[in-house]
Amino acid sequence: MERKESIVRSRSAVLETAILGLLNSAPLHGYELRKRLNLLLGSFRAFSYGTLYPALKSLVARNLIEATEPDPATAARPSARGSARPSAKTARSSRTGRRGRIVYRLTAEGKEYLQTVLASSGPAAWEDESFDVRFAFFAQTDAETRIRILEGRRTRLTERLEAVRESAARTRERLDEYTFELQRHGLEQVEREVRWLDGLITTERDRALGRDRDHDAGAPGAPAPRNKERG
């Protein structure tokens, strides 16, 4: 029971991070937000309206985001004579009693909270449930935190890789060919992700080293580059 509740809390936190990260780029209405969440998280982790809107309601209640409904008066369009007349869409909404789409945007508290979340690099950041979302917002994350998350993820997968290899060695004789192939496929997937992480970590470290060199070169008192003499 406790494990199930922990998984639910983890998924809720991942969804909230995804929402805040997307709204940090631009205000969005619920339908557009859901489409972008599906693109971000993938079709296999798509969230339904039944999951999204309670999360939005919770974020509004905590003053991390705000919801604003379009004013019908602002939707009116001026006619050729200069008088305002409602658009066809607004007129249809008025006749049917339907409201305009609510737009969600980040508050100042929401921006601060998001930065706190993106600055965290503990185990929750590199677990299966949350790593993809955290990686999707690496552009909003500082370099040191990115490296710590990537290294943590690689360590976790390396541990998993060793466990899978040991299990495969013990059970090889008892597996039929299809179960063995499924096990081998899982092993190769983890190996590919470890190699992918190795490349990302190397790139991040090279970038950090380049920034350090640029900083040292521009520091007061740093020796000026020497021009080569031409013969």
KEZALUM-372735 format. One record per atom (N, C-alpha, C): residue in three letters; x, y, z. Coordinates in Angstrom, 1 decimal. Layout:
BEGIN
 nudo      u      v      w
  ALA      X      Y      Z
...
***
This chain:
BEGIN
 nudo      u      v      w
  MET    0.8   -1.2    0.0
  MET    0.0    0.0    0.0
  MET    0.9    1.3    0.0
  GLU    1.9    1.3    0.8
  GLU    2.8    2.4    0.9
  GLU    3.5    2.6   -0.4
  ARG    3.9    1.5   -1.0
  ARG    4.6    1.6   -2.3
  ARG    3.7    2.2   -3.4
  LYS    2.5    1.8   -3.4
  LYS    1.5    2.3   -4.3
  LYS    1.3    3.8   -4.2
  GLU    1.2    4.2   -2.9
  GLU    1.0    5.7   -2.6
  GLU    2.2    6.5   -3.0
  SER    3.4    5.8   -2.8
  SER    4.7    6.5   -3.2
  SER    4.7    6.7   -4.7
  ILE    4.3    5.7   -5.5
  ILE    4.3    5.8   -6.9
  ILE    3.3    6.9   -7.4
  VAL    2.2    6.9   -6.8
  VAL    1.2    8.0   -7.1
  VAL    1.7    9.4   -6.9
  ARG    2.4    9.5   -5.7
  ARG    3.0   10.8   -5.4
  ARG    4.1   11.2   -6.4
  SER    4.9   10.2   -6.7
  SER    5.9   10.4   -7.7
  SER    5.4   10.9   -9.1
  ARG    4.4   10.2   -9.5
  ARG    3.8   10.5  -10.8
  ARG    3.1   11.9  -10.8
  SER    2.5   12.2   -9.6
  SER    1.9   13.5   -9.5
  SER    3.0   14.6   -9.5
  ALA    4.1   14.4   -8.9
  ALA    5.2   15.4   -8.9
  ALA    5.8   15.5  -10.3
  VAL    5.9   14.5  -11.0
  VAL    6.4   14.5  -12.4
  VAL    5.5   15.3  -13.3
  LEU    4.1   15.1  -13.1
  LEU    3.2   15.8  -13.9
  LEU    3.2   17.3  -13.6
  GLU    3.3   17.7  -12.3
  GLU    3.4   19.1  -11.9
  GLU    4.7   19.7  -12.5
  THR    5.8   19.0  -12.4
  THR    7.0   19.6  -13.0
  THR    6.9   19.8  -14.5
  ALA    6.3   18.9  -15.2
  ALA    6.0   19.0  -16.6
  ALA    5.2   20.2  -16.9
  ILE    4.1   20.4  -16.1
  ILE    3.2   21.5  -16.3
  ILE    3.9   22.8  -16.1
  LEU    4.6   22.9  -15.0
  LEU    5.3   24.2  -14.7
  LEU    6.4   24.5  -15.7
  GLY    7.1   23.5  -16.1
  GLY    8.1   23.7  -17.1
  GLY    7.6   24.2  -18.5
  LEU    6.5   23.7  -18.9
  LEU    5.8   24.1  -20.1
  LEU    5.3   25.5  -20.0
  LEU    4.7   25.8  -18.9
  LEU    4.1   27.1  -18.7
  LEU    5.2   28.2  -18.5
  ASN    6.4   27.8  -18.1
  ASN    7.5   28.7  -18.0
  ASN    7.9   29.3  -19.3
  SER    7.6   28.6  -20.4
  SER    7.9   29.1  -21.8
  SER    6.8   30.0  -22.3
  ALA    5.5   29.7  -22.0
  ALA    4.4   30.6  -22.4
  ALA    3.1   30.1  -21.7
  PRO    2.2   31.1  -21.5
  PRO    0.9   30.7  -21.0
  PRO    0.2   29.8  -22.0
  LEU   -0.6   28.8  -21.5
  LEU   -1.3   27.9  -22.4
  LEU   -2.7   27.6  -21.8
  HIS   -3.6   27.3  -22.7
  HIS   -4.9   26.8  -22.2
  HIS   -4.8   25.3  -22.1
  GLY   -5.8   24.7  -21.4
  GLY   -5.7   23.3  -21.0
  GLY   -5.6   22.3  -22.2
  TYR   -6.3   22.6  -23.3
  TYR   -6.2   21.6  -24.4
  TYR   -4.8   21.6  -25.0
  GLU   -4.2   22.8  -25.2
  GLU   -2.9   22.9  -25.8
  GLU   -1.8   22.4  -24.8
  LEU   -2.1   22.6  -23.5
  LEU   -1.2   22.1  -22.5
  LEU   -1.2   20.5  -22.5
  ARG   -2.3   19.9  -22.7
  ARG   -2.4   18.5  -22.7
  ARG   -1.7   17.9  -24.0
  LYS   -1.8   18.6  -25.1
  LYS   -1.1   18.2  -26.3
  LYS    0.4   18.2  -26.1
  ARG    0.9   19.3  -25.5
  ARG    2.3   19.4  -25.3
  ARG    2.8   18.4  -24.3
  LEU    2.0   18.1  -23.3
  LEU    2.4   17.1  -22.3
  LEU    2.5   15.7  -23.0
  ASN    1.5   15.4  -23.9
  ASN    1.6   14.1  -24.6
  ASN    2.9   14.0  -25.5
  LEU    3.2   15.1  -26.1
  LEU    4.5   15.2  -26.9
  LEU    5.7   15.0  -26.0
  LEU    5.7   15.7  -24.9
  LEU    6.8   15.6  -24.0
  LEU    7.0   14.3  -23.3
  LEU    5.9   13.7  -22.9
  LEU    6.0   12.4  -22.1
  LEU    5.8   11.2  -23.0
  GLY    5.3   11.3  -24.2
  GLY    5.2   10.2  -25.1
  GLY    3.8    9.6  -25.0
  SER    3.4    8.9  -26.0
  SER    2.0    8.4  -26.0
  SER    1.8    7.3  -25.0
  PHE    2.8    6.6  -24.6
  PHE    2.7    5.6  -23.6
  PHE    2.5    6.1  -22.2
  ARG    2.8    7.4  -22.0
  ARG    2.7    8.0  -20.7
  ARG    1.7    9.2  -20.8
  ALA    0.9    9.2  -21.8
  ALA    0.0   10.3  -22.0
  ALA   -1.0   10.4  -20.8
  PHE   -1.3   11.7  -20.4
  PHE   -2.2   11.9  -19.3
  PHE   -3.6   12.3  -19.8
  SER   -4.6   11.8  -19.1
  SER   -5.9   12.1  -19.5
  SER   -6.4   13.5  -18.9
  TYR   -7.5   14.0  -19.4
  TYR   -8.0   15.2  -18.8
  TYR   -8.4   14.9  -17.3
  GLY   -8.8   13.7  -17.0
  GLY   -9.1   13.4  -15.6
  GLY   -7.9   13.5  -14.7
  THR   -6.7   13.4  -15.2
  THR   -5.5   13.5  -14.4
  THR   -5.0   14.9  -14.4
  LEU   -5.1   15.6  -15.6
  LEU   -4.5   16.9  -15.8
  LEU   -5.2   18.0  -15.0
  TYR   -6.5   18.0  -15.1
  TYR   -7.2   19.1  -14.5
  TYR   -7.2   19.1  -12.9
  PRO   -7.2   18.0  -12.2
  PRO   -7.0   18.0  -10.8
  PRO   -5.6   18.6  -10.5
  ALA   -4.6   18.3  -11.3
  ALA   -3.2   18.8  -11.1
  ALA   -3.2   20.3  -11.3
  LEU   -3.9   20.8  -12.3
  LEU   -4.0   22.2  -12.5
  LEU   -4.7   22.9  -11.3
  LYS   -5.8   22.3  -10.9
  LYS   -6.5   22.9   -9.8
  LYS   -5.6   23.0   -8.5
  SER   -4.8   21.9   -8.3
  SER   -3.9   21.9   -7.1
  SER   -2.9   23.0   -7.2
  LEU   -2.3   23.2   -8.4
  LEU   -1.3   24.2   -8.6
  LEU   -1.9   25.6   -8.5
  VAL   -3.1   25.8   -8.9
  VAL   -3.8   27.1   -8.7
  VAL   -4.0   27.4   -7.2
  ALA   -4.5   26.3   -6.5
  ALA   -4.7   26.5   -5.1
  ALA   -3.5   26.8   -4.3
  ARG   -2.3   26.3   -4.8
  ARG   -1.0   26.6   -4.1
  ARG   -0.4   27.9   -4.7
  ASN   -1.1   28.6   -5.5
  ASN   -0.6   29.9   -6.1
  ASN    0.7   29.7   -6.9
  LEU    0.8   28.5   -7.5
  LEU    2.0   28.3   -8.4
  LEU    1.7   28.7   -9.8
  ILE    0.4   28.6  -10.2
  ILE   -0.1   29.0  -11.5
  ILE   -1.4   29.8  -11.2
  GLU   -1.8   30.6  -12.3
  GLU   -3.0   31.3  -12.2
  GLU   -3.8   31.0  -13.4
  ALA   -5.2   31.0  -13.3
  ALA   -6.1   30.7  -14.4
  ALA   -6.9   31.9  -14.7
  THR   -6.9   32.3  -16.0
  THR   -7.7   33.4  -16.4
  THR   -8.5   33.1  -17.6
  GLU   -9.8   33.5  -17.5
  GLU  -10.7   33.2  -18.6
  GLU  -10.8   34.4  -19.5
  PRO  -10.8   34.2  -20.8
  PRO  -10.8   35.4  -21.7
  PRO  -12.1   36.2  -21.5
  ASP  -11.9   37.5  -21.5
  ASP  -13.0   38.5  -21.4
  ASP  -13.7   38.5  -22.7
  PRO  -15.0   38.2  -22.8
  PRO  -15.7   38.3  -24.1
  PRO  -15.6   39.6  -24.8
  ALA  -15.5   40.7  -24.0
  ALA  -15.4   42.0  -24.6
  ALA  -14.1   42.2  -25.5
  THR  -13.1   41.5  -25.0
  THR  -11.8   41.6  -25.8
  THR  -11.8   40.8  -27.0
  ALA  -12.8   39.9  -27.1
  ALA  -12.8   39.0  -28.3
  ALA  -13.6   39.7  -29.4
  ALA  -14.2   40.9  -29.2
  ALA  -15.0   41.5  -30.2
  ALA  -14.0   42.1  -31.2
  ARG  -14.4   42.1  -32.5
  ARG  -13.6   42.6  -33.6
  ARG  -14.2   43.9  -34.1
  PRO  -13.5   44.9  -34.4
  PRO  -14.1   46.1  -35.0
  PRO  -14.5   45.9  -36.4
  SER  -15.7   46.4  -36.7
  SER  -16.3   46.3  -38.1
  SER  -15.6   47.4  -39.0
  ALA  -16.0   47.4  -40.2
  ALA  -15.5   48.3  -41.2
  ALA  -15.8   49.8  -40.8
  ARG  -16.9   50.0  -40.0
  ARG  -17.3   51.3  -39.6
  ARG  -16.7   51.7  -38.3
  GLY  -15.9   50.8  -37.7
  GLY  -15.2   51.1  -36.5
  GLY  -15.9   50.6  -35.3
  SER  -17.1   50.1  -35.4
  SER  -17.8   49.6  -34.2
  SER  -17.4   48.2  -34.0
  ALA  -17.4   47.8  -32.7
  ALA  -17.0   46.4  -32.4
  ALA  -18.1   45.4  -32.6
  ARG  -17.8   44.3  -33.2
  ARG  -18.8   43.3  -33.3
  ARG  -18.2   41.9  -32.9
  PRO  -18.9   41.1  -32.3
  PRO  -18.3   39.8  -31.8
  PRO  -17.9   38.9  -33.0
  SER  -16.9   38.1  -32.9
  SER  -16.5   37.2  -33.9
  SER  -17.5   36.1  -33.9
  ALA  -17.5   35.3  -35.0
  ALA  -18.4   34.2  -35.2
  ALA  -18.2   33.2  -34.0
  LYS  -17.0   33.0  -33.6
  LYS  -16.7   32.0  -32.6
  LYS  -17.3   32.5  -31.3
  THR  -17.1   33.8  -31.0
  THR  -17.6   34.4  -29.7
  THR  -19.1   34.4  -29.7
  ALA  -19.7   34.6  -30.9
  ALA  -21.2   34.6  -31.0
  ALA  -21.7   33.2  -30.7
  ARG  -21.1   32.2  -31.3
  ARG  -21.5   30.8  -31.0
  ARG  -21.4   30.5  -29.6
  SER  -20.3   30.9  -28.9
  SER  -20.1   30.6  -27.5
  SER  -21.2   31.3  -26.7
  SER  -21.6   32.5  -27.1
  SER  -22.6   33.2  -26.3
  SER  -24.0   32.5  -26.5
  ARG  -24.3   32.1  -27.7
  ARG  -25.6   31.4  -27.9
  ARG  -25.6   30.1  -27.1
  THR  -24.6   29.3  -27.1
  THR  -24.6   28.0  -26.5
  THR  -24.3   28.1  -25.0
  GLY  -23.8   29.3  -24.5
  GLY  -23.5   29.4  -23.1
  GLY  -22.2   28.9  -22.7
  ARG  -21.4   28.5  -23.7
  ARG  -20.0   28.0  -23.5
  ARG  -19.1   29.1  -23.2
  ARG  -18.2   28.8  -22.2
  ARG  -17.2   29.8  -21.8
  ARG  -15.9   29.6  -22.7
  GLY  -15.1   30.7  -22.8
  GLY  -13.9   30.7  -23.5
  GLY  -12.9   29.8  -22.8
  ARG  -11.9   29.4  -23.5
  ARG  -10.9   28.5  -22.9
  ARG  -10.1   29.2  -21.8
  ILE   -9.9   28.6  -20.7
  ILE   -9.1   29.2  -19.6
  ILE   -7.6   29.1  -19.9
  VAL   -6.9   30.1  -19.7
  VAL   -5.5   30.2  -20.0
  VAL   -4.8   30.1  -18.6
  TYR   -3.7   29.2  -18.6
  TYR   -2.9   29.1  -17.4
  TYR   -1.6   29.7  -17.6
  ARG   -1.1   30.4  -16.6
  ARG    0.3   31.0  -16.6
  ARG    0.9   30.8  -15.3
  LEU    2.3   30.9  -15.3
  LEU    3.1   30.7  -14.1
  LEU    3.0   32.0  -13.3
  THR    2.9   31.9  -12.0
  THR    3.0   33.0  -11.1
  THR    4.5   33.2  -10.7
  ALA    4.8   34.3   -9.9
  ALA    6.1   34.5   -9.5
  ALA    6.5   33.4   -8.5
  GLU    5.6   33.0   -7.7
  GLU    5.9   31.8   -6.8
  GLU    6.1   30.6   -7.5
  GLY    5.4   30.4   -8.6
  GLY    5.6   29.2   -9.5
  GLY    6.9   29.2  -10.1
  LYS    7.4   30.3  -10.6
  LYS    8.7   30.4  -11.2
  LYS    9.8   30.0  -10.2
  GLU    9.6   30.6   -9.0
  GLU   10.6   30.3   -7.9
  GLU   10.6   28.8   -7.5
  TYR    9.4   28.2   -7.4
  TYR    9.2   26.8   -7.1
  TYR    9.9   25.9   -8.2
  LEU    9.6   26.3   -9.4
  LEU   10.2   25.5  -10.6
  LEU   11.7   25.5  -10.5
  GLN   12.3   26.7  -10.3
  GLN   13.7   26.8  -10.2
  GLN   14.3   25.9   -9.1
  THR   13.6   25.8   -8.0
  THR   14.0   25.0   -6.9
  THR   14.0   23.5   -7.3
  VAL   12.9   23.1   -8.0
  VAL   12.8   21.7   -8.5
  VAL   13.9   21.4   -9.5
  LEU   14.1   22.3  -10.4
  LEU   15.1   22.1  -11.5
  LEU   16.5   22.1  -10.9
  ALA   16.7   22.7   -9.8
  ALA   18.0   22.7   -9.2
  ALA   18.3   21.5   -8.3
  SER   17.3   20.7   -8.1
  SER   17.5   19.5   -7.3
  SER   18.1   18.4   -8.2
  SER   19.0   17.5   -7.5
  SER   19.7   16.5   -8.3
  SER   19.8   15.2   -7.5
  GLY   18.8   15.0   -6.6
  GLY   18.8   13.8   -5.8
  GLY   18.3   12.6   -6.6
  PRO   18.2   11.4   -6.0
  PRO   17.7   10.2   -6.6
  PRO   16.4   10.4   -7.4
  ALA   15.5   11.2   -6.9
  ALA   14.2   11.4   -7.5
  ALA   14.3   11.9   -8.9
  ALA   15.4   12.6   -9.2
  ALA   15.6   13.3  -10.5
  ALA   16.1   12.3  -11.6
  TRP   16.7   11.2  -11.2
  TRP   17.2   10.2  -12.2
  TRP   16.4    8.9  -12.2
  GLU   15.4    8.8  -11.4
  GLU   14.6    7.5  -11.5
  GLU   13.8    7.5  -12.8
  ASP   13.3    6.3  -13.1
  ASP   12.5    6.1  -14.3
  ASP   11.4    7.0  -14.5
  GLU   10.6    7.2  -13.4
  GLU    9.4    8.0  -13.5
  GLU    9.7    9.5  -13.9
  SER   10.8   10.0  -13.4
  SER   11.0   11.5  -13.6
  SER   12.2   11.9  -14.5
  PHE   13.1   11.0  -14.8
  PHE   14.3   11.4  -15.6
  PHE   13.9   12.0  -16.9
  ASP   13.0   11.4  -17.7
  ASP   12.6   12.0  -19.0
  ASP   12.2   13.4  -18.9
  VAL   11.3   13.7  -17.9
  VAL   10.8   15.1  -17.8
  VAL   12.0   16.0  -17.3
  ARG   12.8   15.6  -16.4
  ARG   13.9   16.5  -16.0
  ARG   14.8   16.7  -17.2
  PHE   15.1   15.7  -18.0
  PHE   16.0   15.9  -19.1
  PHE   15.4   16.8  -20.1
  ALA   14.0   16.7  -20.3
  ALA   13.4   17.6  -21.3
  ALA   13.5   19.1  -20.9
  PHE   13.8   19.4  -19.6
  PHE   13.9   20.8  -19.2
  PHE   15.4   21.1  -18.8
  PHE   16.3   20.4  -19.4
  PHE   17.7   20.6  -19.2
  PHE   18.2   22.0  -19.7
  ALA   17.5   22.6  -20.7
  ALA   17.8   23.9  -21.1
  ALA   17.5   24.9  -20.0
  GLN   16.7   24.6  -19.1
  GLN   16.3   25.5  -18.0
  GLN   17.1   25.1  -16.7
  THR   18.0   24.2  -16.8
  THR   18.8   23.7  -15.7
  THR   20.2   24.1  -15.8
  ASP   20.8   24.4  -14.7
  ASP   22.3   24.8  -14.7
  ASP   23.2   23.6  -15.0
  ALA   24.4   23.9  -15.5
  ALA   25.3   22.8  -16.0
  ALA   25.6   21.8  -14.9
  GLU   26.0   22.3  -13.7
  GLU   26.4   21.4  -12.7
  GLU   25.3   20.4  -12.3
  THR   24.1   20.9  -12.2
  THR   22.9   20.0  -11.9
  THR   22.7   19.0  -13.0
  ARG   22.8   19.4  -14.3
  ARG   22.7   18.5  -15.4
  ARG   23.7   17.3  -15.3
  ILE   24.9   17.6  -15.0
  ILE   25.9   16.6  -14.9
  ILE   25.6   15.7  -13.7
  ARG   25.2   16.2  -12.6
  ARG   24.9   15.3  -11.4
  ARG   23.8   14.4  -11.7
  ILE   22.8   14.9  -12.4
  ILE   21.6   14.1  -12.8
  ILE   22.0   13.0  -13.7
  LEU   22.8   13.3  -14.8
  LEU   23.3   12.3  -15.7
  LEU   24.1   11.3  -15.1
  GLU   25.0   11.7  -14.2
  GLU   25.9   10.7  -13.5
  GLU   25.1    9.8  -12.6
  GLY   24.1   10.4  -11.9
  GLY   23.2    9.6  -11.1
  GLY   22.5    8.6  -11.9
  ARG   21.9    9.0  -13.0
  ARG   21.2    8.1  -13.9
  ARG   22.1    7.0  -14.4
  ARG   23.3    7.3  -14.8
  ARG   24.2    6.3  -15.2
  ARG   24.6    5.3  -14.1
  THR   24.8    5.8  -12.9
  THR   25.1    4.9  -11.8
  THR   24.0    3.9  -11.5
  ARG   22.7    4.5  -11.6
  ARG   21.6    3.6  -11.3
  ARG   21.4    2.6  -12.4
  LEU   21.6    2.9  -13.7
  LEU   21.5    2.0  -14.7
  LEU   22.7    1.0  -14.7
  THR   23.8    1.4  -14.3
  THR   25.0    0.5  -14.2
  THR   24.7   -0.6  -13.2
  GLU   24.1   -0.2  -12.1
  GLU   23.7   -1.2  -11.0
  GLU   22.7   -2.1  -11.6
  ARG   21.7   -1.6  -12.3
  ARG   20.7   -2.4  -12.9
  ARG   21.3   -3.4  -13.9
  LEU   22.2   -2.9  -14.7
  LEU   22.9   -3.7  -15.7
  LEU   23.6   -4.9  -15.1
  GLU   24.3   -4.7  -14.0
  GLU   25.0   -5.8  -13.3
  GLU   24.0   -6.8  -12.7
  ALA   22.9   -6.3  -12.2
  ALA   21.9   -7.2  -11.6
  ALA   21.3   -8.1  -12.7
  VAL   21.0   -7.5  -13.9
  VAL   20.4   -8.2  -15.0
  VAL   21.4   -9.3  -15.5
  ARG   22.6   -8.9  -15.6
  ARG   23.6   -9.8  -16.1
  ARG   23.8  -11.0  -15.1
  GLU   23.8  -10.7  -13.9
  GLU   23.9  -11.8  -12.9
  GLU   22.7  -12.7  -12.9
  SER   21.5  -12.1  -13.1
  SER   20.3  -12.9  -13.2
  SER   20.3  -13.8  -14.4
  ALA   20.8  -13.2  -15.5
  ALA   20.8  -14.0  -16.8
  ALA   21.8  -15.1  -16.7
  ALA   22.9  -14.9  -16.0
  ALA   23.9  -16.0  -15.9
  ALA   23.3  -17.2  -15.0
  ARG   22.5  -16.8  -14.0
  ARG   22.0  -17.8  -13.1
  ARG   20.8  -18.6  -13.8
  THR   20.0  -17.9  -14.6
  THR   18.8  -18.6  -15.1
  THR   18.9  -19.0  -16.5
  ARG   20.1  -18.8  -17.2
  ARG   20.2  -19.1  -18.6
  ARG   19.7  -20.5  -18.9
  GLU   20.1  -21.5  -18.1
  GLU   19.8  -22.9  -18.4
  GLU   18.3  -23.2  -18.3
  ARG   17.6  -22.4  -17.5
  ARG   16.2  -22.7  -17.3
  ARG   15.2  -21.9  -18.2
  LEU   15.8  -21.0  -19.0
  LEU   14.9  -20.2  -19.9
  LEU   14.7  -20.8  -21.3
  ASP   13.5  -20.7  -21.8
  ASP   13.3  -21.1  -23.2
  ASP   13.9  -20.0  -24.1
  GLU   14.0  -20.2  -25.4
  GLU   14.6  -19.3  -26.3
  GLU   14.0  -18.0  -26.3
  TYR   12.6  -17.9  -26.2
  TYR   11.9  -16.6  -26.3
  TYR   12.1  -15.8  -25.1
  THR   12.0  -16.4  -23.9
  THR   12.2  -15.7  -22.7
  THR   13.7  -15.2  -22.6
  PHE   14.6  -16.0  -23.1
  PHE   16.0  -15.5  -23.2
  PHE   16.2  -14.3  -24.1
  GLU   15.5  -14.4  -25.2
  GLU   15.6  -13.2  -26.2
  GLU   15.0  -12.0  -25.6
  LEU   13.9  -12.1  -24.8
  LEU   13.3  -11.0  -24.2
  LEU   14.3  -10.4  -23.1
  GLN   14.9  -11.3  -22.4
  GLN   15.9  -10.8  -21.4
  GLN   17.1  -10.2  -22.1
  ARG   17.6  -10.7  -23.2
  ARG   18.7  -10.1  -23.9
  ARG   18.3   -8.8  -24.5
  HIS   17.1   -8.6  -24.9
  HIS   16.6   -7.4  -25.5
  HIS   16.6   -6.3  -24.4
  GLY   16.2   -6.6  -23.2
  GLY   16.2   -5.7  -22.1
  GLY   17.6   -5.3  -21.7
  LEU   18.5   -6.2  -21.7
  LEU   19.9   -6.0  -21.4
  LEU   20.5   -5.0  -22.4
  GLU   20.2   -5.2  -23.7
  GLU   20.8   -4.3  -24.7
  GLU   20.2   -2.9  -24.6
  GLN   19.0   -2.8  -24.2
  GLN   18.4   -1.5  -24.0
  GLN   19.1   -0.7  -23.0
  VAL   19.4   -1.4  -21.8
  VAL   20.1   -0.7  -20.7
  VAL   21.5   -0.3  -21.2
  GLU   22.1   -1.2  -21.9
  GLU   23.5   -1.0  -22.4
  GLU   23.5    0.3  -23.3
  ARG   22.5    0.4  -24.2
  ARG   22.5    1.5  -25.1
  ARG   22.3    2.8  -24.3
  GLU   21.4    2.8  -23.3
  GLU   21.2    4.0  -22.6
  GLU   22.4    4.4  -21.8
  VAL   23.2    3.4  -21.3
  VAL   24.4    3.8  -20.5
  VAL   25.4    4.4  -21.5
  ARG   25.5    3.9  -22.7
  ARG   26.4    4.5  -23.7
  ARG   26.0    5.9  -24.1
  TRP   24.7    6.1  -24.2
  TRP   24.1    7.4  -24.5
  TRP   24.4    8.4  -23.4
  LEU   24.3    8.0  -22.1
  LEU   24.6    8.8  -21.0
  LEU   26.1    9.1  -20.9
  ASP   26.9    8.2  -21.3
  ASP   28.4    8.4  -21.3
  ASP   28.7    9.6  -22.3
  GLY   28.1    9.5  -23.4
  GLY   28.3   10.6  -24.4
  GLY   27.8   12.0  -23.9
  LEU   26.6   12.0  -23.3
  LEU   26.1   13.2  -22.8
  LEU   27.0   13.8  -21.7
  ILE   27.4   12.9  -20.8
  ILE   28.3   13.4  -19.7
  ILE   29.6   14.0  -20.2
  THR   30.2   13.3  -21.2
  THR   31.4   13.8  -21.8
  THR   31.2   15.2  -22.4
  THR   30.1   15.3  -23.1
  THR   29.8   16.6  -23.8
  THR   29.6   17.7  -22.7
  GLU   28.9   17.4  -21.7
  GLU   28.6   18.4  -20.6
  GLU   29.9   18.8  -19.9
  ARG   30.8   17.8  -19.7
  ARG   32.1   18.1  -19.0
  ARG   33.0   19.0  -19.9
  ASP   33.0   18.7  -21.2
  ASP   33.8   19.4  -22.2
  ASP   33.3   20.9  -22.2
  ARG   32.0   21.1  -22.2
  ARG   31.4   22.4  -22.2
  ARG   31.8   23.2  -21.0
  ALA   31.7   22.5  -19.8
  ALA   32.1   23.1  -18.5
  ALA   33.6   23.5  -18.5
  LEU   34.4   22.6  -19.1
  LEU   35.8   22.9  -19.2
  LEU   36.1   24.1  -20.1
  GLY   35.3   24.2  -21.2
  GLY   35.5   25.3  -22.1
  GLY   35.1   26.6  -21.4
  ARG   34.0   26.6  -20.7
  ARG   33.5   27.8  -20.0
  ARG   34.6   28.2  -18.9
  ASP   35.2   27.3  -18.2
  ASP   36.2   27.6  -17.3
  ASP   37.4   28.2  -17.9
  ARG   37.8   27.7  -19.1
  ARG   38.9   28.3  -19.8
  ARG   38.6   29.7  -20.2
  ASP   37.4   29.9  -20.8
  ASP   37.0   31.3  -21.2
  ASP   37.0   32.2  -20.0
  HIS   36.5   31.7  -18.9
  HIS   36.5   32.6  -17.7
  HIS   37.8   33.0  -17.2
  ASP   38.7   32.0  -17.2
  ASP   40.1   32.2  -16.8
  ASP   40.8   33.2  -17.7
  ALA   40.5   33.1  -19.0
  ALA   41.2   33.9  -20.0
  ALA   40.7   35.4  -19.9
  GLY   39.5   35.5  -19.5
  GLY   38.9   36.9  -19.3
  GLY   39.1   37.5  -17.9
  ALA   39.7   36.7  -17.0
  ALA   39.9   37.2  -15.6
  ALA   40.9   38.3  -15.6
  PRO   40.8   39.3  -14.7
  PRO   41.8   40.4  -14.6
  PRO   43.2   39.8  -14.3
  GLY   44.2   40.3  -14.9
  GLY   45.5   39.9  -14.7
  GLY   45.9   38.7  -15.5
  ALA   44.9   38.1  -16.3
  ALA   45.3   36.9  -17.1
  ALA   46.2   37.4  -18.2
  PRO   47.2   36.5  -18.5
  PRO   48.1   36.9  -19.6
  PRO   47.4   37.0  -20.9
  ALA   47.8   38.0  -21.7
  ALA   47.1   38.2  -23.0
  ALA   47.7   37.1  -24.0
  PRO   46.9   36.7  -24.9
  PRO   47.4   35.7  -25.9
  PRO   48.5   36.3  -26.7
  ARG   49.6   35.5  -26.9
  ARG   50.7   35.9  -27.7
  ARG   50.5   35.7  -29.2
  ASN   50.8   36.8  -30.0
  ASN   50.7   36.6  -31.4
  ASN   52.0   36.0  -32.0
  LYS   51.8   35.0  -32.9
  LYS   52.9   34.4  -33.5
  LYS   53.6   35.4  -34.5
  GLU   54.9   35.4  -34.5
  GLU   55.6   36.3  -35.4
  GLU   55.6   35.6  -36.8
  ARG   55.4   36.5  -37.8
  ARG   55.5   35.9  -39.2
  ARG   56.9   36.1  -39.7
  GLY   57.3   35.0  -40.4
  GLY   58.7   35.0  -41.0
  GLY   58.8   35.9  -42.2
***
